[in-house]
């Protein structure tokens, strides 16, 4: 049914004991939702077989609050990425701006393929762990990295 990589059996609770109506269907039912705010549900969330209870499209997570954008700087954690958000801070004494940044941890659903350098849009949700309060909603691939190895 799904990739079972955890110690506990992973399932979507809604359809575990549901019976198929009509003829024989070999494809298992999959529950997914639209998170709203103009974000489309990715096709991988609809057609894949992954189970992720923290996914905003197939899990029990609602997106509310802030919508932020940043650049991915680390993908070393399982289903979690680190995003860097750059901004300018005004210093009145010198009448100038200084560069500053904040790092932000976000949960990434298996529906997305995220690499370092990609620009992602994240939405705020309930706390998922000690540091994670955001969920990835959209991934925009880094065009410079895609063009770098065009000859091969």
NUTIBA-649327 format. One record per atom (N, C-alpha, C): residue number from 0; residue in one letter; atom name; x, y negated, z. Coordinates in nm, 2 decimals. Layout:
BEGIN
[NUM; "A"; "CA"; [X; Y; Z]]
...
END
This chain:
BEGIN
[0; "X"; "N"; [0.08; 0.12; 0.00]]
[0; "X"; "CA"; [0.00; 0.00; 0.00]]
[0; "X"; "C"; [0.09; -0.12; 0.00]]
[1; "X"; "N"; [0.16; -0.15; 0.10]]
[1; "X"; "CA"; [0.25; -0.26; 0.11]]
[1; "X"; "C"; [0.39; -0.22; 0.16]]
[2; "X"; "N"; [0.48; -0.31; 0.14]]
[2; "X"; "CA"; [0.62; -0.28; 0.18]]
[2; "X"; "C"; [0.62; -0.28; 0.34]]
[3; "X"; "N"; [0.64; -0.17; 0.39]]
[3; "X"; "CA"; [0.65; -0.15; 0.54]]
[3; "X"; "C"; [0.79; -0.16; 0.58]]
[4; "X"; "N"; [0.84; -0.27; 0.62]]
[4; "X"; "CA"; [0.98; -0.29; 0.67]]
[4; "X"; "C"; [0.99; -0.32; 0.81]]
[5; "X"; "N"; [0.88; -0.34; 0.88]]
[5; "X"; "CA"; [0.87; -0.37; 1.02]]
[5; "X"; "C"; [0.85; -0.24; 1.10]]
[6; "X"; "N"; [0.87; -0.24; 1.23]]
[6; "X"; "CA"; [0.85; -0.13; 1.31]]
[6; "X"; "C"; [0.70; -0.10; 1.33]]
[7; "X"; "N"; [0.62; -0.20; 1.34]]
[7; "X"; "CA"; [0.48; -0.19; 1.35]]
[7; "X"; "C"; [0.42; -0.18; 1.22]]
[8; "X"; "N"; [0.30; -0.11; 1.20]]
[8; "X"; "CA"; [0.24; -0.10; 1.07]]
[8; "X"; "C"; [0.18; -0.24; 1.04]]
[9; "X"; "N"; [0.21; -0.29; 0.92]]
[9; "X"; "CA"; [0.16; -0.42; 0.87]]
[9; "X"; "C"; [0.04; -0.40; 0.78]]
[10; "X"; "N"; [-0.06; -0.48; 0.81]]
[10; "X"; "CA"; [-0.19; -0.47; 0.73]]
[10; "X"; "C"; [-0.26; -0.60; 0.73]]
[11; "X"; "N"; [-0.35; -0.62; 0.64]]
[11; "X"; "CA"; [-0.44; -0.73; 0.64]]
[11; "X"; "C"; [-0.56; -0.68; 0.71]]
[12; "X"; "N"; [-0.60; -0.74; 0.82]]
[12; "X"; "CA"; [-0.70; -0.69; 0.91]]
[12; "X"; "C"; [-0.84; -0.69; 0.84]]
[13; "X"; "N"; [-0.86; -0.78; 0.75]]
[13; "X"; "CA"; [-0.99; -0.80; 0.70]]
[13; "X"; "C"; [-1.04; -0.68; 0.61]]
[14; "X"; "N"; [-0.95; -0.62; 0.54]]
[14; "X"; "CA"; [-0.99; -0.52; 0.44]]
[14; "X"; "C"; [-0.95; -0.38; 0.48]]
[15; "X"; "N"; [-0.90; -0.35; 0.60]]
[15; "X"; "CA"; [-0.84; -0.22; 0.63]]
[15; "X"; "C"; [-0.94; -0.11; 0.61]]
[16; "X"; "N"; [-1.07; -0.13; 0.66]]
[16; "X"; "CA"; [-1.17; -0.02; 0.66]]
[16; "X"; "C"; [-1.28; -0.05; 0.56]]
[17; "X"; "N"; [-1.26; -0.15; 0.47]]
[17; "X"; "CA"; [-1.37; -0.19; 0.38]]
[17; "X"; "C"; [-1.38; -0.08; 0.27]]
[18; "X"; "N"; [-1.50; -0.05; 0.23]]
[18; "X"; "CA"; [-1.53; 0.05; 0.13]]
[18; "X"; "C"; [-1.55; -0.02; -0.01]]
[19; "X"; "N"; [-1.50; 0.04; -0.11]]
[19; "X"; "CA"; [-1.51; -0.01; -0.25]]
[19; "X"; "C"; [-1.65; 0.01; -0.29]]
[20; "X"; "N"; [-1.71; -0.09; -0.35]]
[20; "X"; "CA"; [-1.85; -0.08; -0.41]]
[20; "X"; "C"; [-1.83; -0.04; -0.56]]
[21; "X"; "N"; [-1.93; 0.04; -0.61]]
[21; "X"; "CA"; [-1.93; 0.07; -0.75]]
[21; "X"; "C"; [-1.84; 0.19; -0.78]]
[22; "X"; "N"; [-1.77; 0.19; -0.89]]
[22; "X"; "CA"; [-1.69; 0.30; -0.94]]
[22; "X"; "C"; [-1.56; 0.31; -0.86]]
[23; "X"; "N"; [-1.47; 0.40; -0.91]]
[23; "X"; "CA"; [-1.34; 0.42; -0.84]]
[23; "X"; "C"; [-1.25; 0.30; -0.88]]
[24; "X"; "N"; [-1.19; 0.25; -0.77]]
[24; "X"; "CA"; [-1.09; 0.15; -0.79]]
[24; "X"; "C"; [-0.96; 0.20; -0.73]]
[25; "X"; "N"; [-0.85; 0.19; -0.81]]
[25; "X"; "CA"; [-0.72; 0.24; -0.76]]
[25; "X"; "C"; [-0.65; 0.12; -0.69]]
[26; "X"; "N"; [-0.68; 0.00; -0.73]]
[26; "X"; "CA"; [-0.61; -0.12; -0.68]]
[26; "X"; "C"; [-0.68; -0.16; -0.54]]
[27; "X"; "N"; [-0.59; -0.18; -0.44]]
[27; "X"; "CA"; [-0.64; -0.22; -0.31]]
[27; "X"; "C"; [-0.69; -0.36; -0.31]]
[28; "X"; "N"; [-0.79; -0.39; -0.23]]
[28; "X"; "CA"; [-0.83; -0.53; -0.22]]
[28; "X"; "C"; [-0.73; -0.61; -0.14]]
[29; "X"; "N"; [-0.72; -0.74; -0.18]]
[29; "X"; "CA"; [-0.63; -0.83; -0.12]]
[29; "X"; "C"; [-0.70; -0.96; -0.08]]
[30; "X"; "N"; [-0.69; -1.00; 0.04]]
[30; "X"; "CA"; [-0.75; -1.12; 0.08]]
[30; "X"; "C"; [-0.65; -1.24; 0.07]]
[31; "X"; "N"; [-0.69; -1.35; 0.01]]
[31; "X"; "CA"; [-0.61; -1.47; 0.00]]
[31; "X"; "C"; [-0.70; -1.59; 0.01]]
[32; "X"; "N"; [-0.64; -1.71; 0.03]]
[32; "X"; "CA"; [-0.72; -1.83; 0.04]]
[32; "X"; "C"; [-0.65; -1.94; -0.02]]
[33; "X"; "N"; [-0.73; -2.05; -0.04]]
[33; "X"; "CA"; [-0.68; -2.18; -0.10]]
[33; "X"; "C"; [-0.65; -2.27; 0.02]]
[34; "X"; "N"; [-0.52; -2.32; 0.04]]
[34; "X"; "CA"; [-0.49; -2.40; 0.15]]
[34; "X"; "C"; [-0.55; -2.54; 0.14]]
[35; "X"; "N"; [-0.59; -2.58; 0.02]]
[35; "X"; "CA"; [-0.65; -2.71; 0.00]]
[35; "X"; "C"; [-0.54; -2.81; -0.02]]
[36; "X"; "N"; [-0.58; -2.94; -0.02]]
[36; "X"; "CA"; [-0.48; -3.05; -0.03]]
[36; "X"; "C"; [-0.42; -3.05; -0.17]]
[37; "X"; "N"; [-0.48; -2.99; -0.27]]
[37; "X"; "CA"; [-0.43; -2.99; -0.40]]
[37; "X"; "C"; [-0.32; -2.89; -0.43]]
[38; "X"; "N"; [-0.29; -2.80; -0.34]]
[38; "X"; "CA"; [-0.19; -2.69; -0.36]]
[38; "X"; "C"; [-0.25; -2.57; -0.41]]
[39; "X"; "N"; [-0.20; -2.52; -0.52]]
[39; "X"; "CA"; [-0.26; -2.39; -0.58]]
[39; "X"; "C"; [-0.20; -2.27; -0.51]]
[40; "X"; "N"; [-0.28; -2.17; -0.50]]
[40; "X"; "CA"; [-0.23; -2.04; -0.45]]
[40; "X"; "C"; [-0.14; -1.97; -0.56]]
[41; "X"; "N"; [-0.02; -1.94; -0.52]]
[41; "X"; "CA"; [0.07; -1.88; -0.62]]
[41; "X"; "C"; [0.02; -1.74; -0.67]]
[42; "X"; "N"; [0.04; -1.70; -0.79]]
[42; "X"; "CA"; [0.00; -1.57; -0.84]]
[42; "X"; "C"; [0.06; -1.46; -0.76]]
[43; "X"; "N"; [0.18; -1.47; -0.71]]
[43; "X"; "CA"; [0.24; -1.37; -0.64]]
[43; "X"; "C"; [0.17; -1.34; -0.51]]
[44; "X"; "N"; [0.10; -1.44; -0.45]]
[44; "X"; "CA"; [0.03; -1.42; -0.33]]
[44; "X"; "C"; [-0.10; -1.34; -0.36]]
[45; "X"; "N"; [-0.15; -1.36; -0.48]]
[45; "X"; "CA"; [-0.28; -1.29; -0.51]]
[45; "X"; "C"; [-0.25; -1.15; -0.56]]
[46; "X"; "N"; [-0.14; -1.12; -0.63]]
[46; "X"; "CA"; [-0.12; -0.99; -0.69]]
[46; "X"; "C"; [-0.02; -0.90; -0.62]]
[47; "X"; "N"; [0.07; -0.96; -0.54]]
[47; "X"; "CA"; [0.17; -0.88; -0.48]]
[47; "X"; "C"; [0.11; -0.80; -0.36]]
[48; "X"; "N"; [0.19; -0.71; -0.30]]
[48; "X"; "CA"; [0.14; -0.63; -0.19]]
[48; "X"; "C"; [0.21; -0.66; -0.06]]
[49; "X"; "N"; [0.28; -0.78; -0.05]]
[49; "X"; "CA"; [0.35; -0.81; 0.08]]
[49; "X"; "C"; [0.25; -0.84; 0.19]]
[50; "X"; "N"; [0.29; -0.82; 0.31]]
[50; "X"; "CA"; [0.20; -0.85; 0.43]]
[50; "X"; "C"; [0.28; -0.95; 0.51]]
[51; "X"; "N"; [0.23; -1.07; 0.53]]
[51; "X"; "CA"; [0.29; -1.17; 0.61]]
[51; "X"; "C"; [0.18; -1.25; 0.68]]
[52; "X"; "N"; [0.18; -1.23; 0.81]]
[52; "X"; "CA"; [0.07; -1.30; 0.89]]
[52; "X"; "C"; [0.09; -1.45; 0.91]]
[53; "X"; "N"; [0.22; -1.49; 0.88]]
[53; "X"; "CA"; [0.25; -1.64; 0.89]]
[53; "X"; "C"; [0.24; -1.71; 0.75]]
[54; "X"; "N"; [0.20; -1.64; 0.65]]
[54; "X"; "CA"; [0.18; -1.70; 0.52]]
[54; "X"; "C"; [0.06; -1.78; 0.51]]
[55; "X"; "N"; [0.07; -1.91; 0.46]]
[55; "X"; "CA"; [-0.05; -1.99; 0.45]]
[55; "X"; "C"; [-0.16; -1.94; 0.35]]
[56; "X"; "N"; [-0.12; -1.86; 0.26]]
[56; "X"; "CA"; [-0.21; -1.81; 0.15]]
[56; "X"; "C"; [-0.27; -1.68; 0.19]]
[57; "X"; "N"; [-0.20; -1.59; 0.26]]
[57; "X"; "CA"; [-0.26; -1.45; 0.29]]
[57; "X"; "C"; [-0.26; -1.43; 0.44]]
[58; "X"; "N"; [-0.22; -1.52; 0.52]]
[58; "X"; "CA"; [-0.22; -1.50; 0.67]]
[58; "X"; "C"; [-0.32; -1.59; 0.74]]
[59; "X"; "N"; [-0.30; -1.59; 0.87]]
[59; "X"; "CA"; [-0.40; -1.67; 0.96]]
[59; "X"; "C"; [-0.33; -1.80; 1.00]]
[60; "X"; "N"; [-0.30; -1.88; 0.90]]
[60; "X"; "CA"; [-0.23; -2.01; 0.93]]
[60; "X"; "C"; [-0.31; -2.12; 0.85]]
[61; "X"; "N"; [-0.33; -2.23; 0.93]]
[61; "X"; "CA"; [-0.40; -2.34; 0.86]]
[61; "X"; "C"; [-0.30; -2.45; 0.85]]
[62; "X"; "N"; [-0.30; -2.52; 0.74]]
[62; "X"; "CA"; [-0.21; -2.64; 0.72]]
[62; "X"; "C"; [-0.28; -2.76; 0.76]]
[63; "X"; "N"; [-0.23; -2.84; 0.85]]
[63; "X"; "CA"; [-0.29; -2.96; 0.90]]
[63; "X"; "C"; [-0.17; -3.06; 0.94]]
[64; "X"; "N"; [-0.19; -3.18; 0.93]]
[64; "X"; "CA"; [-0.09; -3.28; 0.98]]
[64; "X"; "C"; [-0.01; -3.33; 0.86]]
[65; "X"; "N"; [0.12; -3.33; 0.88]]
[65; "X"; "CA"; [0.21; -3.39; 0.78]]
[65; "X"; "C"; [0.25; -3.30; 0.66]]
[66; "X"; "N"; [0.27; -3.36; 0.55]]
[66; "X"; "CA"; [0.32; -3.29; 0.43]]
[66; "X"; "C"; [0.45; -3.36; 0.40]]
[67; "X"; "N"; [0.56; -3.28; 0.40]]
[67; "X"; "CA"; [0.69; -3.34; 0.38]]
[67; "X"; "C"; [0.76; -3.27; 0.26]]
[68; "X"; "N"; [0.87; -3.34; 0.21]]
[68; "X"; "CA"; [0.95; -3.28; 0.10]]
[68; "X"; "C"; [1.09; -3.29; 0.14]]
[69; "X"; "N"; [1.17; -3.19; 0.10]]
[69; "X"; "CA"; [1.31; -3.19; 0.13]]
[69; "X"; "C"; [1.39; -3.09; 0.05]]
[70; "X"; "N"; [1.52; -3.09; 0.06]]
[70; "X"; "CA"; [1.61; -3.00; -0.02]]
[70; "X"; "C"; [1.65; -2.89; 0.07]]
[71; "X"; "N"; [1.65; -2.77; 0.01]]
[71; "X"; "CA"; [1.69; -2.65; 0.09]]
[71; "X"; "C"; [1.84; -2.65; 0.10]]
[72; "X"; "N"; [1.89; -2.63; 0.23]]
[72; "X"; "CA"; [2.04; -2.62; 0.25]]
[72; "X"; "C"; [2.08; -2.49; 0.30]]
[73; "X"; "N"; [1.98; -2.40; 0.35]]
[73; "X"; "CA"; [2.02; -2.27; 0.40]]
[73; "X"; "C"; [1.90; -2.18; 0.39]]
[74; "X"; "N"; [1.93; -2.05; 0.34]]
[74; "X"; "CA"; [1.83; -1.95; 0.33]]
[74; "X"; "C"; [1.88; -1.82; 0.40]]
[75; "X"; "N"; [1.96; -1.84; 0.50]]
[75; "X"; "CA"; [2.03; -1.72; 0.57]]
[75; "X"; "C"; [1.94; -1.64; 0.66]]
[76; "X"; "N"; [1.83; -1.71; 0.71]]
[76; "X"; "CA"; [1.74; -1.64; 0.80]]
[76; "X"; "C"; [1.63; -1.56; 0.72]]
[77; "X"; "N"; [1.57; -1.47; 0.79]]
[77; "X"; "CA"; [1.46; -1.39; 0.72]]
[77; "X"; "C"; [1.34; -1.47; 0.72]]
[78; "X"; "N"; [1.28; -1.50; 0.60]]
[78; "X"; "CA"; [1.16; -1.57; 0.58]]
[78; "X"; "C"; [1.16; -1.71; 0.64]]
[79; "X"; "N"; [1.28; -1.77; 0.67]]
[79; "X"; "CA"; [1.29; -1.90; 0.72]]
[79; "X"; "C"; [1.40; -1.97; 0.65]]
[80; "X"; "N"; [1.37; -2.10; 0.62]]
[80; "X"; "CA"; [1.47; -2.18; 0.55]]
[80; "X"; "C"; [1.50; -2.31; 0.63]]
[81; "X"; "N"; [1.61; -2.37; 0.60]]
[81; "X"; "CA"; [1.64; -2.50; 0.66]]
[81; "X"; "C"; [1.64; -2.61; 0.55]]
[82; "X"; "N"; [1.57; -2.72; 0.57]]
[82; "X"; "CA"; [1.55; -2.82; 0.48]]
[82; "X"; "C"; [1.61; -2.95; 0.53]]
[83; "X"; "N"; [1.68; -3.02; 0.44]]
[83; "X"; "CA"; [1.74; -3.15; 0.48]]
[83; "X"; "C"; [1.66; -3.26; 0.42]]
[84; "X"; "N"; [1.62; -3.36; 0.50]]
[84; "X"; "CA"; [1.55; -3.47; 0.46]]
[84; "X"; "C"; [1.63; -3.60; 0.48]]
[85; "X"; "N"; [1.67; -3.66; 0.38]]
[85; "X"; "CA"; [1.75; -3.78; 0.38]]
[85; "X"; "C"; [1.66; -3.91; 0.39]]
[86; "X"; "N"; [1.71; -4.01; 0.46]]
[86; "X"; "CA"; [1.63; -4.13; 0.47]]
[86; "X"; "C"; [1.73; -4.25; 0.50]]
[87; "X"; "N"; [1.68; -4.37; 0.49]]
[87; "X"; "CA"; [1.76; -4.49; 0.52]]
[87; "X"; "C"; [1.71; -4.55; 0.65]]
[88; "X"; "N"; [1.81; -4.59; 0.73]]
[88; "X"; "CA"; [1.77; -4.66; 0.86]]
[88; "X"; "C"; [1.83; -4.81; 0.85]]
[89; "X"; "N"; [1.74; -4.90; 0.88]]
[89; "X"; "CA"; [1.78; -5.04; 0.87]]
[89; "X"; "C"; [1.85; -5.09; 1.00]]
[90; "X"; "N"; [1.96; -5.15; 0.98]]
[90; "X"; "CA"; [2.04; -5.21; 1.09]]
[90; "X"; "C"; [2.03; -5.36; 1.08]]
[91; "X"; "N"; [1.94; -5.42; 1.17]]
[91; "X"; "CA"; [1.91; -5.57; 1.16]]
[91; "X"; "C"; [2.04; -5.66; 1.17]]
[92; "X"; "N"; [2.13; -5.62; 1.26]]
[92; "X"; "CA"; [2.25; -5.70; 1.29]]
[92; "X"; "C"; [2.33; -5.73; 1.16]]
[93; "X"; "N"; [2.34; -5.62; 1.08]]
[93; "X"; "CA"; [2.42; -5.64; 0.96]]
[93; "X"; "C"; [2.34; -5.65; 0.83]]
[94; "X"; "N"; [2.21; -5.65; 0.85]]
[94; "X"; "CA"; [2.11; -5.67; 0.74]]
[94; "X"; "C"; [2.14; -5.57; 0.63]]
[95; "X"; "N"; [2.17; -5.45; 0.67]]
[95; "X"; "CA"; [2.20; -5.34; 0.58]]
[95; "X"; "C"; [2.13; -5.21; 0.62]]
[96; "X"; "N"; [2.14; -5.11; 0.53]]
[96; "X"; "CA"; [2.08; -4.98; 0.56]]
[96; "X"; "C"; [2.20; -4.88; 0.58]]
[97; "X"; "N"; [2.17; -4.78; 0.66]]
[97; "X"; "CA"; [2.26; -4.67; 0.68]]
[97; "X"; "C"; [2.19; -4.54; 0.65]]
[98; "X"; "N"; [2.27; -4.44; 0.59]]
[98; "X"; "CA"; [2.21; -4.31; 0.56]]
[98; "X"; "C"; [2.20; -4.23; 0.68]]
[99; "X"; "N"; [2.08; -4.16; 0.69]]
[99; "X"; "CA"; [2.06; -4.06; 0.80]]
[99; "X"; "C"; [1.99; -3.94; 0.74]]
[100; "X"; "N"; [1.99; -3.83; 0.82]]
[100; "X"; "CA"; [1.92; -3.71; 0.78]]
[100; "X"; "C"; [1.87; -3.64; 0.90]]
[101; "X"; "N"; [1.77; -3.55; 0.87]]
[101; "X"; "CA"; [1.71; -3.46; 0.97]]
[101; "X"; "C"; [1.70; -3.32; 0.90]]
[102; "X"; "N"; [1.74; -3.22; 0.98]]
[102; "X"; "CA"; [1.72; -3.08; 0.93]]
[102; "X"; "C"; [1.59; -3.03; 0.99]]
[103; "X"; "N"; [1.52; -2.95; 0.91]]
[103; "X"; "CA"; [1.38; -2.90; 0.95]]
[103; "X"; "C"; [1.38; -2.75; 0.91]]
[104; "X"; "N"; [1.33; -2.67; 1.00]]
[104; "X"; "CA"; [1.31; -2.53; 0.98]]
[104; "X"; "C"; [1.17; -2.51; 0.93]]
[105; "X"; "N"; [1.16; -2.42; 0.83]]
[105; "X"; "CA"; [1.02; -2.39; 0.77]]
[105; "X"; "C"; [1.01; -2.25; 0.74]]
[106; "X"; "N"; [0.89; -2.19; 0.75]]
[106; "X"; "CA"; [0.87; -2.05; 0.72]]
[106; "X"; "C"; [0.84; -2.05; 0.57]]
[107; "X"; "N"; [0.90; -1.95; 0.50]]
[107; "X"; "CA"; [0.88; -1.93; 0.36]]
[107; "X"; "C"; [0.81; -1.80; 0.33]]
[108; "X"; "N"; [0.70; -1.80; 0.26]]
[108; "X"; "CA"; [0.63; -1.68; 0.23]]
[108; "X"; "C"; [0.70; -1.60; 0.13]]
[109; "X"; "N"; [0.69; -1.46; 0.13]]
[109; "X"; "CA"; [0.75; -1.38; 0.03]]
[109; "X"; "C"; [0.70; -1.41; -0.11]]
[110; "X"; "N"; [0.59; -1.49; -0.13]]
[110; "X"; "CA"; [0.54; -1.53; -0.26]]
[110; "X"; "C"; [0.63; -1.62; -0.33]]
[111; "X"; "N"; [0.72; -1.68; -0.26]]
[111; "X"; "CA"; [0.82; -1.78; -0.32]]
[111; "X"; "C"; [0.96; -1.72; -0.32]]
[112; "X"; "N"; [1.03; -1.76; -0.43]]
[112; "X"; "CA"; [1.17; -1.73; -0.44]]
[112; "X"; "C"; [1.25; -1.86; -0.42]]
[113; "X"; "N"; [1.31; -1.88; -0.31]]
[113; "X"; "CA"; [1.37; -2.00; -0.28]]
[113; "X"; "C"; [1.52; -1.98; -0.28]]
[114; "X"; "N"; [1.60; -2.08; -0.34]]
[114; "X"; "CA"; [1.74; -2.08; -0.34]]
[114; "X"; "C"; [1.79; -2.21; -0.28]]
[115; "X"; "N"; [1.92; -2.21; -0.25]]
[115; "X"; "CA"; [1.98; -2.33; -0.20]]
[115; "X"; "C"; [1.98; -2.44; -0.31]]
[116; "X"; "N"; [1.94; -2.56; -0.28]]
[116; "X"; "CA"; [1.94; -2.67; -0.37]]
[116; "X"; "C"; [1.80; -2.69; -0.43]]
[117; "X"; "N"; [1.71; -2.60; -0.41]]
[117; "X"; "CA"; [1.57; -2.63; -0.45]]
[117; "X"; "C"; [1.50; -2.73; -0.37]]
[118; "X"; "N"; [1.41; -2.80; -0.43]]
[118; "X"; "CA"; [1.33; -2.90; -0.36]]
[118; "X"; "C"; [1.19; -2.83; -0.32]]
[119; "X"; "N"; [1.16; -2.84; -0.19]]
[119; "X"; "CA"; [1.04; -2.78; -0.15]]
[119; "X"; "C"; [0.94; -2.88; -0.08]]
[120; "X"; "N"; [0.82; -2.85; -0.09]]
[120; "X"; "CA"; [0.72; -2.93; -0.02]]
[120; "X"; "C"; [0.66; -2.84; 0.10]]
[121; "X"; "N"; [0.66; -2.89; 0.22]]
[121; "X"; "CA"; [0.62; -2.81; 0.33]]
[121; "X"; "C"; [0.50; -2.88; 0.40]]
[122; "X"; "N"; [0.41; -2.80; 0.46]]
[122; "X"; "CA"; [0.30; -2.86; 0.54]]
[122; "X"; "C"; [0.31; -2.82; 0.68]]
[123; "X"; "N"; [0.26; -2.90; 0.77]]
[123; "X"; "CA"; [0.27; -2.88; 0.91]]
[123; "X"; "C"; [0.16; -2.78; 0.95]]
[124; "X"; "N"; [0.20; -2.69; 1.04]]
[124; "X"; "CA"; [0.10; -2.59; 1.10]]
[124; "X"; "C"; [0.13; -2.57; 1.25]]
[125; "X"; "N"; [0.06; -2.48; 1.31]]
[125; "X"; "CA"; [0.09; -2.45; 1.45]]
[125; "X"; "C"; [0.23; -2.40; 1.47]]
[126; "X"; "N"; [0.29; -2.41; 1.59]]
[126; "X"; "CA"; [0.42; -2.35; 1.61]]
[126; "X"; "C"; [0.43; -2.20; 1.58]]
[127; "X"; "N"; [0.52; -2.17; 1.49]]
[127; "X"; "CA"; [0.54; -2.03; 1.45]]
[127; "X"; "C"; [0.65; -1.96; 1.53]]
[128; "X"; "N"; [0.74; -2.04; 1.58]]
[128; "X"; "CA"; [0.85; -1.99; 1.67]]
[128; "X"; "C"; [0.90; -2.11; 1.75]]
[129; "X"; "N"; [1.02; -2.09; 1.81]]
[129; "X"; "CA"; [1.07; -2.20; 1.89]]
[129; "X"; "C"; [1.10; -2.33; 1.81]]
[130; "X"; "N"; [1.15; -2.31; 1.69]]
[130; "X"; "CA"; [1.18; -2.43; 1.61]]
[130; "X"; "C"; [1.10; -2.45; 1.48]]
[131; "X"; "N"; [1.02; -2.35; 1.44]]
[131; "X"; "CA"; [0.95; -2.35; 1.31]]
[131; "X"; "C"; [0.81; -2.41; 1.33]]
[132; "X"; "N"; [0.78; -2.52; 1.27]]
[132; "X"; "CA"; [0.64; -2.58; 1.27]]
[132; "X"; "C"; [0.59; -2.61; 1.14]]
[133; "X"; "N"; [0.66; -2.57; 1.03]]
[133; "X"; "CA"; [0.62; -2.60; 0.89]]
[133; "X"; "C"; [0.62; -2.48; 0.81]]
[134; "X"; "N"; [0.54; -2.48; 0.70]]
[134; "X"; "CA"; [0.53; -2.37; 0.61]]
[134; "X"; "C"; [0.54; -2.42; 0.47]]
[135; "X"; "N"; [0.62; -2.35; 0.38]]
[135; "X"; "CA"; [0.64; -2.39; 0.24]]
[135; "X"; "C"; [0.51; -2.37; 0.16]]
[136; "X"; "N"; [0.48; -2.48; 0.09]]
[136; "X"; "CA"; [0.36; -2.48; 0.01]]
[136; "X"; "C"; [0.39; -2.48; -0.14]]
[137; "X"; "N"; [0.51; -2.54; -0.18]]
[137; "X"; "CA"; [0.54; -2.55; -0.32]]
[137; "X"; "C"; [0.69; -2.55; -0.33]]
[138; "X"; "N"; [0.75; -2.49; -0.44]]
[138; "X"; "CA"; [0.89; -2.49; -0.47]]
[138; "X"; "C"; [0.91; -2.54; -0.60]]
[139; "X"; "N"; [1.00; -2.65; -0.61]]
[139; "X"; "CA"; [1.05; -2.70; -0.74]]
[139; "X"; "C"; [1.19; -2.66; -0.76]]
[140; "X"; "N"; [1.22; -2.58; -0.86]]
[140; "X"; "CA"; [1.35; -2.53; -0.88]]
[140; "X"; "C"; [1.45; -2.64; -0.91]]
[141; "X"; "N"; [1.58; -2.62; -0.88]]
[141; "X"; "CA"; [1.69; -2.71; -0.90]]
[141; "X"; "C"; [1.73; -2.70; -1.05]]
[142; "X"; "N"; [1.71; -2.80; -1.13]]
[142; "X"; "CA"; [1.73; -2.79; -1.27]]
[142; "X"; "C"; [1.88; -2.79; -1.30]]
[143; "X"; "N"; [1.96; -2.86; -1.22]]
[143; "X"; "CA"; [2.11; -2.86; -1.24]]
[143; "X"; "C"; [2.17; -2.72; -1.23]]
[144; "X"; "N"; [2.12; -2.64; -1.13]]
[144; "X"; "CA"; [2.18; -2.51; -1.11]]
[144; "X"; "C"; [2.14; -2.42; -1.22]]
[145; "X"; "N"; [2.02; -2.44; -1.28]]
[145; "X"; "CA"; [1.97; -2.35; -1.39]]
[145; "X"; "C"; [2.05; -2.38; -1.51]]
[146; "X"; "N"; [2.09; -2.50; -1.54]]
[146; "X"; "CA"; [2.16; -2.54; -1.66]]
[146; "X"; "C"; [2.31; -2.50; -1.65]]
[147; "X"; "N"; [2.36; -2.48; -1.53]]
[147; "X"; "CA"; [2.51; -2.46; -1.51]]
[147; "X"; "C"; [2.56; -2.34; -1.59]]
[148; "X"; "N"; [2.48; -2.23; -1.59]]
[148; "X"; "CA"; [2.53; -2.11; -1.65]]
[148; "X"; "C"; [2.45; -2.08; -1.78]]
[149; "X"; "N"; [2.42; -2.18; -1.86]]
[149; "X"; "CA"; [2.34; -2.16; -1.98]]
[149; "X"; "C"; [2.41; -2.08; -2.09]]
[150; "X"; "N"; [2.54; -2.09; -2.09]]
[150; "X"; "CA"; [2.62; -2.02; -2.20]]
[150; "X"; "C"; [2.63; -1.87; -2.18]]
[151; "X"; "N"; [2.62; -1.83; -2.06]]
[151; "X"; "CA"; [2.63; -1.68; -2.03]]
[151; "X"; "C"; [2.49; -1.63; -2.04]]
END
